[in-house]
Amino acid sequence: MEDFSSFQNKVNIKFNNVSLLEQAFTHSSYVNEHRKTDREDNERLEFLGDAVLELGVSQFLYKEFPKMTEGELTKYRASIVCEISLVKFANDLNFQDLILLGKGEEMTGGRNRPALLADVFEAFIGAVYLDKGFNEVVTFLEKYVYPKIKSGAFSHAMDFKSQLQEYIQRDRNSRIEYQIVEERGPAHSREFIAHVLVQEETAGVGIGRTKKEAEQKAAQQALINQGAI
């Protein structure tokens, strides 16, 4: 099991107030079973971290995709800060190893419960914000969240193929074609490479676990190359 000291080294964040970090990983069930201690659970930090995370992601999307509408930005952000995504972020850093749980919650599998992990991730963001400020939160997101956005990990939330179709037809009546140019990897971990061609010239390339995902990422790259998002 990882401890809080090695965790700080791993994420390169040295807390001034380590109790804030510990609070971020403290579930209410633990506090209920340790009433003689001064520990607080992470629920208030989760409330704060939710807002800070939304701001950090919103700021990135606003700068990264200057042509996106308010509605598109809202939809994209929602796919990044949803429970499923937060659980993936938490698992990437083995947050489950640090969570302080009551015995009952532990016995019923709470350590790997998606809602609990998502809450802990938000609480951690809140703790970083209180202890180190918003800039440190952004530094953390730049390392662990923003690269996933750039790689197209959340492109499934946006219909980039429709956007590209509208963009191309608005400016010129050009033909769009998608081609799966390569399949690689074992059957249980297949990867597809797609090209999107505009007037028979490659406009974007995408890689995905499914053909549809690869095509969406290719369309997204084409939009970026065109300065459309």
Backbone as CSV, one residue per row, in Angstrom:
resi,resn,N_x,N_y,N_z,CA_x,CA_y,CA_z,C_x,C_y,C_z
1,MET,0.841,-1.200,0.000,0.000,0.000,0.000,0.877,1.252,0.000
2,GLU,0.505,2.207,-0.795,1.245,3.465,-0.873,0.907,4.336,0.318
3,ASP,1.874,5.154,0.795,1.581,6.090,1.872,1.530,7.511,1.310
4,PHE,1.110,8.450,2.139,0.915,9.819,1.667,2.234,10.501,1.302
5,SER,3.312,10.092,1.932,4.616,10.684,1.602,5.059,10.305,0.196
6,SER,4.996,9.023,-0.121,5.406,8.582,-1.458,4.433,9.083,-2.521
7,PHE,3.153,9.221,-2.149,2.173,9.756,-3.094,2.520,11.195,-3.476
8,GLN,2.915,11.997,-2.494,3.302,13.383,-2.780,4.512,13.432,-3.703
9,ASN,5.439,12.519,-3.497,6.605,12.463,-4.375,6.190,12.092,-5.797
10,LYS,5.245,11.151,-5.909,4.824,10.683,-7.226,4.166,11.796,-8.039
11,VAL,3.283,12.570,-7.399,2.574,13.632,-8.120,3.320,14.957,-8.075
12,ASN,4.466,14.962,-7.363,5.310,16.157,-7.250,4.553,17.350,-6.657
13,ILE,3.774,17.076,-5.617,3.085,18.134,-4.862,3.400,17.932,-3.390
14,LYS,4.107,18.878,-2.788,4.446,18.807,-1.371,3.463,19.682,-0.586
15,PHE,2.599,19.061,0.155,1.597,19.792,0.901,2.209,20.498,2.106
16,ASN,1.818,21.758,2.315,2.193,22.469,3.527,1.414,21.904,4.711
17,ASN,0.146,21.582,4.462,-0.733,21.021,5.484,-1.139,19.614,5.043
18,VAL,-0.379,18.631,5.488,-0.613,17.246,5.049,-1.974,16.741,5.522
19,SER,-2.495,17.323,6.595,-3.800,16.887,7.089,-4.895,17.156,6.052
20,LEU,-4.713,18.162,5.220,-5.664,18.424,4.137,-5.647,17.286,3.126
21,LEU,-4.448,16.816,2.813,-4.315,15.692,1.890,-4.975,14.452,2.473
22,GLU,-4.725,14.190,3.747,-5.316,13.024,4.395,-6.836,13.145,4.442
23,GLN,-7.323,14.354,4.692,-8.772,14.561,4.723,-9.409,14.240,3.378
24,ALA,-8.711,14.582,2.292,-9.239,14.331,0.951,-9.507,12.843,0.724
25,PHE,-8.755,11.997,1.406,-8.883,10.551,1.219,-9.657,9.881,2.357
26,THR,-10.272,10.674,3.218,-10.990,10.129,4.365,-12.490,10.062,4.107
27,HIS,-13.018,8.861,4.043,-14.447,8.650,3.815,-15.216,8.822,5.125
28,SER,-16.467,9.217,5.009,-17.290,9.455,6.202,-17.404,8.208,7.076
29,SER,-17.357,7.027,6.466,-17.456,5.788,7.243,-16.273,5.627,8.193
30,TYR,-15.104,6.117,7.796,-13.918,6.052,8.653,-14.080,6.981,9.849
31,VAL,-14.569,8.180,9.579,-14.773,9.158,10.653,-15.793,8.632,11.662
32,ASN,-16.845,8.012,11.168,-17.887,7.478,12.051,-17.360,6.405,12.988
33,GLU,-16.331,5.690,12.552,-15.761,4.627,13.374,-14.575,5.101,14.211
34,HIS,-14.169,6.343,14.015,-13.036,6.898,14.776,-13.424,8.263,15.348
35,ARG,-14.495,8.255,16.111,-15.043,9.516,16.614,-14.131,10.212,17.624
36,LYS,-13.215,9.477,18.220,-12.332,10.077,19.220,-11.202,10.882,18.570
37,THR,-11.023,10.725,17.286,-10.002,11.500,16.574,-10.603,12.815,16.074
38,ASP,-9.740,13.696,15.623,-10.192,14.985,15.094,-10.347,14.957,13.582
39,ARG,-10.358,13.784,13.005,-10.425,13.679,11.553,-11.758,14.196,11.010
40,GLU,-11.665,14.812,9.826,-12.855,15.234,9.084,-12.945,14.407,7.804
41,ASP,-14.177,14.155,7.357,-14.310,13.432,6.096,-14.098,14.382,4.916
42,ASN,-14.144,13.838,3.708,-13.757,14.602,2.514,-14.928,15.281,1.807
43,GLU,-16.111,15.283,2.407,-17.287,15.756,1.673,-17.234,17.246,1.343
44,ARG,-16.751,18.061,2.264,-16.650,19.502,1.975,-15.561,19.774,0.938
45,LEU,-14.458,19.033,1.022,-13.400,19.189,0.020,-13.889,18.752,-1.354
46,GLU,-14.729,17.733,-1.382,-15.301,17.276,-2.644,-16.150,18.377,-3.282
47,PHE,-16.946,19.045,-2.461,-17.779,20.159,-2.942,-16.916,21.241,-3.583
48,LEU,-15.830,21.595,-2.912,-14.936,22.628,-3.436,-14.205,22.144,-4.682
49,GLY,-13.689,20.922,-4.613,-12.911,20.393,-5.725,-13.711,20.255,-7.003
50,ASP,-14.991,19.952,-6.862,-15.873,19.852,-8.031,-15.868,21.163,-8.818
51,ALA,-15.993,22.280,-8.094,-16.020,23.600,-8.744,-14.653,23.962,-9.321
52,VAL,-13.594,23.663,-8.581,-12.235,23.995,-9.039,-11.883,23.184,-10.286
53,LEU,-12.245,21.911,-10.282,-11.973,21.054,-11.440,-12.725,21.549,-12.670
54,GLU,-13.972,21.910,-12.500,-14.746,22.439,-13.628,-14.092,23.698,-14.183
55,LEU,-13.605,24.565,-13.298,-12.944,25.786,-13.758,-11.664,25.451,-14.516
56,GLY,-10.872,24.537,-13.976,-9.614,24.169,-14.627,-9.831,23.571,-15.998
57,VAL,-10.839,22.713,-16.124,-11.141,22.102,-17.414,-11.753,23.124,-18.365
58,SER,-12.634,23.974,-17.828,-13.265,25.005,-18.662,-12.236,25.952,-19.250
59,GLN,-11.285,26.364,-18.424,-10.231,27.274,-18.886,-9.426,26.643,-20.008
60,PHE,-9.092,25.361,-19.853,-8.316,24.663,-20.879,-9.099,24.561,-22.181
61,LEU,-10.361,24.138,-22.100,-11.176,23.979,-23.304,-11.387,25.323,-24.003
62,TYR,-11.591,26.365,-23.236,-11.812,27.708,-23.796,-10.612,28.145,-24.640
63,LYS,-9.411,27.857,-24.137,-8.201,28.257,-24.848,-7.852,27.300,-25.990
64,GLU,-8.098,26.005,-25.768,-7.691,24.977,-26.725,-8.597,24.936,-27.954
65,PHE,-9.889,25.254,-27.763,-10.860,25.150,-28.858,-11.607,26.477,-29.037
66,PRO,-10.938,27.476,-29.593,-11.512,28.823,-29.683,-12.739,28.924,-30.585
67,LYS,-12.955,27.947,-31.451,-14.095,28.019,-32.360,-15.316,27.252,-31.841
68,MET,-15.171,26.551,-30.743,-16.303,25.791,-30.205,-17.349,26.730,-29.617
69,THR,-18.615,26.383,-29.805,-19.697,27.172,-29.223,-19.820,26.864,-27.733
70,GLU,-20.591,27.699,-27.042,-20.824,27.495,-25.610,-21.439,26.127,-25.351
71,GLY,-22.389,25.743,-26.184,-23.040,24.450,-26.019,-22.091,23.290,-26.214
72,GLU,-21.225,23.387,-27.211,-20.250,22.330,-27.473,-19.239,22.222,-26.334
73,LEU,-18.797,23.377,-25.837,-17.851,23.384,-24.716,-18.472,22.744,-23.478
74,THR,-19.727,23.055,-23.225,-20.423,22.494,-22.064,-20.518,20.981,-22.157
75,LYS,-20.857,20.493,-23.337,-20.983,19.048,-23.550,-19.630,18.360,-23.409
76,TYR,-18.609,18.971,-23.962,-17.263,18.394,-23.896,-16.781,18.342,-22.448
77,ARG,-16.969,19.437,-21.727,-16.556,19.484,-20.317,-17.271,18.409,-19.503
78,ALA,-18.557,18.230,-19.759,-19.344,17.246,-19.010,-18.768,15.842,-19.169
79,SER,-18.239,15.529,-20.350,-17.671,14.196,-20.574,-16.347,14.013,-19.843
80,ILE,-15.680,15.120,-19.517,-14.375,15.063,-18.861,-14.508,15.000,-17.350
81,VAL,-15.511,15.682,-16.797,-15.669,15.731,-15.341,-16.755,14.785,-14.842
82,CYS,-17.213,13.865,-15.687,-18.230,12.900,-15.267,-17.579,11.809,-14.415
83,GLU,-18.418,11.029,-13.741,-17.922,10.013,-12.813,-16.985,9.021,-13.490
84,ILE,-17.352,8.546,-14.672,-16.545,7.539,-15.365,-15.124,8.049,-15.605
85,SER,-15.012,9.301,-16.030,-13.694,9.873,-16.311,-12.898,10.091,-15.031
86,LEU,-13.566,10.589,-13.992,-12.868,10.842,-12.731,-12.329,9.552,-12.131
87,VAL,-13.077,8.470,-12.273,-12.618,7.176,-11.779,-11.351,6.745,-12.511
88,LYS,-11.303,6.973,-13.809,-10.105,6.626,-14.583,-8.904,7.444,-14.118
89,PHE,-9.115,8.746,-13.885,-8.024,9.588,-13.384,-7.531,9.057,-12.036
90,ALA,-8.471,8.716,-11.151,-8.120,8.216,-9.820,-7.371,6.891,-9.910
91,ASN,-7.840,6.003,-10.761,-7.191,4.693,-10.899,-5.787,4.811,-11.476
92,ASP,-5.603,5.770,-12.387,-4.277,5.978,-12.982,-3.226,6.280,-11.915
93,LEU,-3.662,6.900,-10.816,-2.739,7.283,-9.748,-2.903,6.423,-8.498
94,ASN,-3.647,5.319,-8.646,-3.836,4.372,-7.542,-4.403,5.031,-6.280
95,PHE,-5.377,5.909,-6.473,-5.990,6.577,-5.330,-6.582,5.577,-4.342
96,GLN,-7.046,4.429,-4.848,-7.716,3.467,-3.981,-6.814,2.954,-2.864
97,ASP,-5.508,3.011,-3.079,-4.566,2.522,-2.073,-4.493,3.432,-0.846
98,LEU,-4.931,4.676,-0.981,-4.783,5.657,0.092,-6.079,5.942,0.856
99,ILE,-7.197,5.492,0.343,-8.491,5.846,0.940,-8.634,5.241,2.329
100,LEU,-9.093,6.050,3.278,-9.361,5.611,4.639,-10.848,5.315,4.760
101,LEU,-11.174,4.042,5.003,-12.563,3.589,5.029,-12.907,2.953,6.361
102,GLY,-14.199,2.970,6.688,-14.685,2.192,7.814,-14.689,0.718,7.441
103,LYS,-14.737,-0.150,8.444,-14.660,-1.592,8.190,-15.827,-2.080,7.332
104,GLY,-17.022,-1.555,7.598,-18.183,-1.994,6.829,-18.071,-1.617,5.367
105,GLU,-17.639,-0.385,5.119,-17.469,0.091,3.740,-16.377,-0.698,3.034
106,GLU,-15.324,-1.022,3.773,-14.222,-1.806,3.209,-14.703,-3.201,2.809
107,MET,-15.493,-3.812,3.673,-15.949,-5.178,3.433,-16.909,-5.270,2.243
108,THR,-17.608,-4.193,1.959,-18.570,-4.209,0.845,-17.967,-3.677,-0.453
109,GLY,-16.633,-3.555,-0.483,-15.952,-3.172,-1.716,-15.912,-1.690,-2.003
110,GLY,-16.053,-0.885,-0.954,-16.076,0.563,-1.146,-14.819,1.149,-1.753
111,ARG,-13.699,0.485,-1.531,-12.414,1.017,-2.027,-12.395,1.147,-3.543
112,ASN,-13.158,0.315,-4.215,-13.192,0.358,-5.678,-14.550,0.795,-6.219
113,ARG,-15.378,1.372,-5.352,-16.691,1.828,-5.801,-16.523,3.105,-6.620
114,PRO,-17.045,3.139,-7.856,-16.819,4.287,-8.740,-17.190,5.642,-8.128
115,ALA,-18.372,5.747,-7.523,-18.799,7.034,-6.962,-17.842,7.505,-5.873
116,LEU,-17.355,6.569,-5.075,-16.436,6.927,-3.993,-15.105,7.413,-4.556
117,LEU,-14.593,6.718,-5.572,-13.322,7.115,-6.190,-13.438,8.488,-6.853
118,ALA,-14.556,8.728,-7.529,-14.761,10.030,-8.175,-14.798,11.136,-7.131
119,ASP,-15.461,10.880,-6.012,-15.535,11.868,-4.928,-14.143,12.168,-4.369
120,VAL,-13.342,11.133,-4.217,-11.990,11.314,-3.676,-11.142,12.149,-4.630
121,PHE,-11.288,11.917,-5.925,-10.516,12.706,-6.887,-10.877,14.184,-6.773
122,GLU,-12.171,14.480,-6.692,-12.606,15.876,-6.539,-12.114,16.456,-5.222
123,ALA,-12.164,15.668,-4.148,-11.697,16.138,-2.852,-10.200,16.444,-2.892
124,PHE,-9.448,15.614,-3.599,-8.010,15.858,-3.742,-7.756,17.180,-4.460
125,ILE,-8.506,17.441,-5.522,-8.371,18.719,-6.233,-8.670,19.876,-5.282
126,GLY,-9.701,19.724,-4.457,-10.038,20.754,-3.479,-8.922,20.972,-2.479
127,ALA,-8.286,19.880,-2.049,-7.186,19.987,-1.088,-5.982,20.700,-1.702
128,VAL,-5.658,20.355,-2.943,-4.548,21.027,-3.636,-4.839,22.519,-3.757
129,TYR,-6.066,22.851,-4.108,-6.447,24.254,-4.263,-6.278,25.026,-2.954
130,LEU,-6.752,24.463,-1.848,-6.647,25.155,-0.562,-5.204,25.290,-0.095
131,ASP,-4.423,24.248,-0.333,-3.055,24.234,0.194,-2.051,24.948,-0.701
132,LYS,-2.229,24.828,-2.035,-1.203,25.342,-2.948,-1.711,26.392,-3.935
133,GLY,-3.046,26.519,-4.061,-3.584,27.519,-4.973,-3.966,26.946,-6.332
134,PHE,-4.664,27.757,-7.112,-5.210,27.302,-8.397,-4.118,26.959,-9.399
135,ASN,-3.020,27.693,-9.391,-1.947,27.418,-10.347,-1.386,26.011,-10.173
136,GLU,-1.326,25.552,-8.925,-0.829,24.188,-8.669,-1.823,23.145,-9.165
137,VAL,-3.111,23.472,-9.054,-4.138,22.588,-9.604,-3.952,22.459,-11.111
138,VAL,-3.737,23.590,-11.773,-3.543,23.583,-13.226,-2.298,22.778,-13.595
139,THR,-1.227,22.916,-12.820,-0.008,22.143,-13.073,-0.291,20.649,-12.990
140,PHE,-1.075,20.252,-11.996,-1.462,18.847,-11.855,-2.294,18.399,-13.051
141,LEU,-3.269,19.213,-13.458,-4.129,18.871,-14.591,-3.327,18.804,-15.885
142,GLU,-2.334,19.671,-16.012,-1.479,19.662,-17.210,-0.724,18.341,-17.349
143,LYS,-0.479,17.698,-16.237,0.274,16.438,-16.256,-0.633,15.227,-16.409
144,TYR,-1.820,15.268,-15.799,-2.626,14.052,-15.714,-3.979,14.103,-16.424
145,VAL,-4.457,15.286,-16.781,-5.787,15.382,-17.387,-5.742,15.996,-18.785
146,TYR,-5.113,17.153,-18.921,-5.102,17.835,-20.216,-4.527,16.978,-21.349
147,PRO,-3.450,16.195,-21.113,-2.934,15.368,-22.212,-3.964,14.372,-22.731
148,LYS,-4.823,13.866,-21.851,-5.866,12.940,-22.276,-6.888,13.646,-23.161
149,ILE,-7.172,14.910,-22.846,-8.089,15.683,-23.685,-7.467,15.890,-25.060
150,LYS,-6.198,16.252,-25.073,-5.503,16.496,-26.338,-5.418,15.238,-27.195
151,SER,-5.308,14.088,-26.548,-5.177,12.829,-27.283,-6.503,12.352,-27.855
152,GLY,-7.597,13.053,-27.474,-8.909,12.678,-28.003,-9.628,11.626,-27.180
153,ALA,-9.219,11.444,-25.918,-9.828,10.418,-25.069,-11.310,10.661,-24.823
154,PHE,-11.747,11.897,-25.004,-13.150,12.220,-24.743,-13.891,12.629,-26.014
155,SER,-13.291,12.338,-27.157,-13.893,12.768,-28.422,-15.217,12.072,-28.696
156,HIS,-15.452,10.932,-27.997,-16.728,10.237,-28.177,-17.909,11.117,-27.782
157,ALA,-17.646,12.116,-26.926,-18.730,12.982,-26.461,-19.134,14.011,-27.508
158,MET,-18.273,14.210,-28.479,-18.536,15.202,-29.510,-18.652,14.516,-30.867
159,ASP,-19.591,14.932,-31.662,-19.756,14.361,-33.003,-18.915,15.179,-33.978
160,PHE,-17.625,14.906,-33.971,-16.705,15.668,-34.814,-16.930,15.384,-36.298
161,LYS,-17.433,14.206,-36.628,-17.700,13.889,-38.033,-18.786,14.811,-38.594
162,SER,-19.830,15.051,-37.808,-20.886,15.968,-38.257,-20.370,17.394,-38.344
163,GLN,-19.545,17.781,-37.366,-18.964,19.123,-37.391,-18.113,19.323,-38.631
164,LEU,-17.310,18.314,-38.963,-16.451,18.426,-40.136,-17.288,18.510,-41.405
165,GLN,-18.333,17.705,-41.474,-19.232,17.729,-42.637,-19.823,19.123,-42.830
166,GLU,-20.315,19.697,-41.736,-20.913,21.035,-41.813,-19.884,22.082,-42.198
167,TYR,-18.678,21.953,-41.609,-17.630,22.944,-41.882,-17.196,22.899,-43.347
168,ILE,-16.972,21.703,-43.865,-16.504,21.555,-45.244,-17.569,22.022,-46.229
169,GLN,-18.805,21.638,-45.993,-19.878,21.994,-46.924,-20.236,23.474,-46.850
170,ARG,-19.973,24.092,-45.702,-20.255,25.514,-45.576,-19.285,26.333,-46.432
171,ASP,-18.044,25.895,-46.457,-17.019,26.647,-47.180,-16.886,26.212,-48.644
172,ARG,-17.101,24.938,-48.892,-16.968,24.443,-50.259,-17.632,23.071,-50.337
173,ASN,-18.139,22.743,-51.445,-18.841,21.474,-51.620,-17.834,20.369,-51.927
174,SER,-17.125,19.932,-50.872,-16.067,18.943,-51.058,-16.526,17.576,-50.567
175,ARG,-15.918,16.550,-51.126,-16.251,15.174,-50.766,-15.388,14.726,-49.591
176,ILE,-16.039,14.119,-48.580,-15.333,13.608,-47.402,-15.409,12.086,-47.407
177,GLU,-14.274,11.456,-47.157,-14.232,9.997,-47.134,-13.374,9.530,-45.960
178,TYR,-13.827,8.467,-45.288,-13.073,7.885,-44.176,-12.514,6.530,-44.584
179,GLN,-11.261,6.280,-44.224,-10.625,5.011,-44.551,-9.932,4.455,-43.309
180,ILE,-10.172,3.197,-42.996,-9.409,2.499,-41.963,-8.168,1.944,-42.652
181,VAL,-7.025,2.538,-42.383,-5.811,2.204,-43.127,-4.982,1.114,-42.447
182,GLU,-5.274,0.866,-41.146,-4.477,-0.146,-40.447,-5.239,-0.646,-39.226
183,GLU,-5.103,-1.941,-38.957,-5.580,-2.555,-37.721,-4.386,-3.228,-37.077
184,ARG,-4.212,-3.013,-35.768,-3.031,-3.598,-35.127,-3.365,-4.008,-33.697
185,GLY,-2.500,-4.851,-33.138,-2.685,-5.315,-31.774,-3.472,-6.603,-31.706
186,PRO,-3.427,-7.272,-30.538,-4.165,-8.537,-30.365,-5.669,-8.303,-30.358
187,ALA,-6.414,-9.372,-30.498,-7.872,-9.272,-30.624,-8.517,-8.596,-29.413
188,HIS,-7.965,-8.833,-28.215,-8.566,-8.257,-27.006,-8.178,-6.795,-26.794
189,SER,-7.232,-6.313,-27.578,-6.800,-4.914,-27.438,-6.525,-4.333,-28.830
190,ARG,-7.522,-4.393,-29.680,-7.393,-3.965,-31.070,-7.277,-2.445,-31.157
191,GLU,-6.539,-1.978,-32.129,-6.375,-0.544,-32.363,-6.545,-0.280,-33.855
192,PHE,-7.309,0.760,-34.170,-7.596,1.100,-35.557,-7.021,2.479,-35.883
193,ILE,-6.501,2.626,-37.086,-5.996,3.917,-37.567,-6.855,4.353,-38.742
194,ALA,-7.438,5.540,-38.616,-8.330,6.055,-39.654,-7.760,7.325,-40.266
195,HIS,-7.975,7.479,-41.557,-7.667,8.727,-42.256,-8.986,9.324,-42.735
196,VAL,-9.101,10.635,-42.644,-10.235,11.300,-43.272,-9.683,12.090,-44.452
197,LEU,-10.281,11.861,-45.611,-9.829,12.504,-46.839,-10.841,13.545,-47.290
198,VAL,-10.342,14.717,-47.611,-11.164,15.777,-48.190,-10.624,16.041,-49.593
199,GLN,-11.489,15.825,-50.568,-11.053,15.933,-51.969,-9.845,15.045,-52.229
200,GLU,-9.915,13.820,-51.662,-8.909,12.777,-51.868,-7.557,13.094,-51.252
201,GLU,-7.492,14.111,-50.380,-6.251,14.421,-49.668,-6.474,14.219,-48.174
202,THR,-5.488,13.611,-47.506,-5.621,13.331,-46.080,-5.686,14.629,-45.280
203,ALA,-6.787,14.792,-44.545,-6.991,16.004,-43.753,-6.783,15.763,-42.264
204,GLY,-6.869,14.499,-41.844,-6.691,14.184,-40.434,-6.486,12.698,-40.231
205,VAL,-5.801,12.353,-39.137,-5.528,10.958,-38.792,-5.987,10.716,-37.362
206,GLY,-6.622,9.561,-37.124,-7.082,9.235,-35.780,-6.820,7.790,-35.428
207,ILE,-6.577,7.544,-34.136,-6.343,6.189,-33.628,-7.355,5.910,-32.528
208,GLY,-8.013,4.755,-32.595,-9.022,4.434,-31.597,-9.176,2.940,-31.383
209,ARG,-9.891,2.584,-30.318,-10.148,1.182,-29.998,-11.231,0.583,-30.898
210,THR,-12.031,1.434,-31.502,-13.034,0.986,-32.467,-12.868,1.810,-33.734
211,LYS,-13.463,1.337,-34.820,-13.395,2.086,-36.074,-14.071,3.445,-35.937
212,LYS,-15.211,3.460,-35.235,-15.940,4.716,-35.059,-15.116,5.731,-34.265
213,GLU,-14.461,5.257,-33.212,-13.643,6.158,-32.402,-12.480,6.711,-33.221
214,ALA,-11.851,5.860,-34.012,-10.729,6.304,-34.853,-11.189,7.348,-35.863
215,GLU,-12.363,7.149,-36.447,-12.891,8.111,-37.415,-13.225,9.439,-36.743
216,GLN,-13.803,9.374,-35.536,-14.114,10.612,-34.810,-12.836,11.400,-34.505
217,LYS,-11.795,10.691,-34.105,-10.529,11.362,-33.792,-9.887,11.934,-35.056
218,ALA,-10.043,11.247,-36.174,-9.519,11.767,-37.441,-10.260,13.039,-37.827
219,ALA,-11.577,13.038,-37.638,-12.373,14.233,-37.946,-11.985,15.383,-37.028
220,GLN,-11.766,15.072,-35.731,-11.339,16.105,-34.788,-10.003,16.713,-35.216
221,GLN,-9.065,15.855,-35.616,-7.755,16.358,-36.044,-7.882,17.213,-37.297
222,ALA,-8.774,16.818,-38.203,-8.985,17.605,-39.416,-9.538,18.983,-39.072
223,LEU,-10.466,19.029,-38.116,-11.037,20.320,-37.688,-9.968,21.212,-37.062
224,ILE,-9.104,20.590,-36.259,-8.017,21.347,-35.633,-7.073,21.872,-36.701
225,ASN,-6.742,21.020,-37.664,-5.831,21.437,-38.747,-6.419,22.578,-39.573
226,GLN,-7.744,22.571,-39.691,-8.426,23.616,-40.462,-8.653,24.878,-39.632
227,GLY,-8.337,24.821,-38.329,-8.605,25.966,-37.456,-10.065,26.137,-37.149
228,ALA,-10.830,25.029,-37.246,-12.272,25.108,-37.049,-12.681,24.904,-35.601
229,ILE,-11.782,24.355,-34.788,-12.021,24.215,-33.352,-10.760,24.575,-32.595
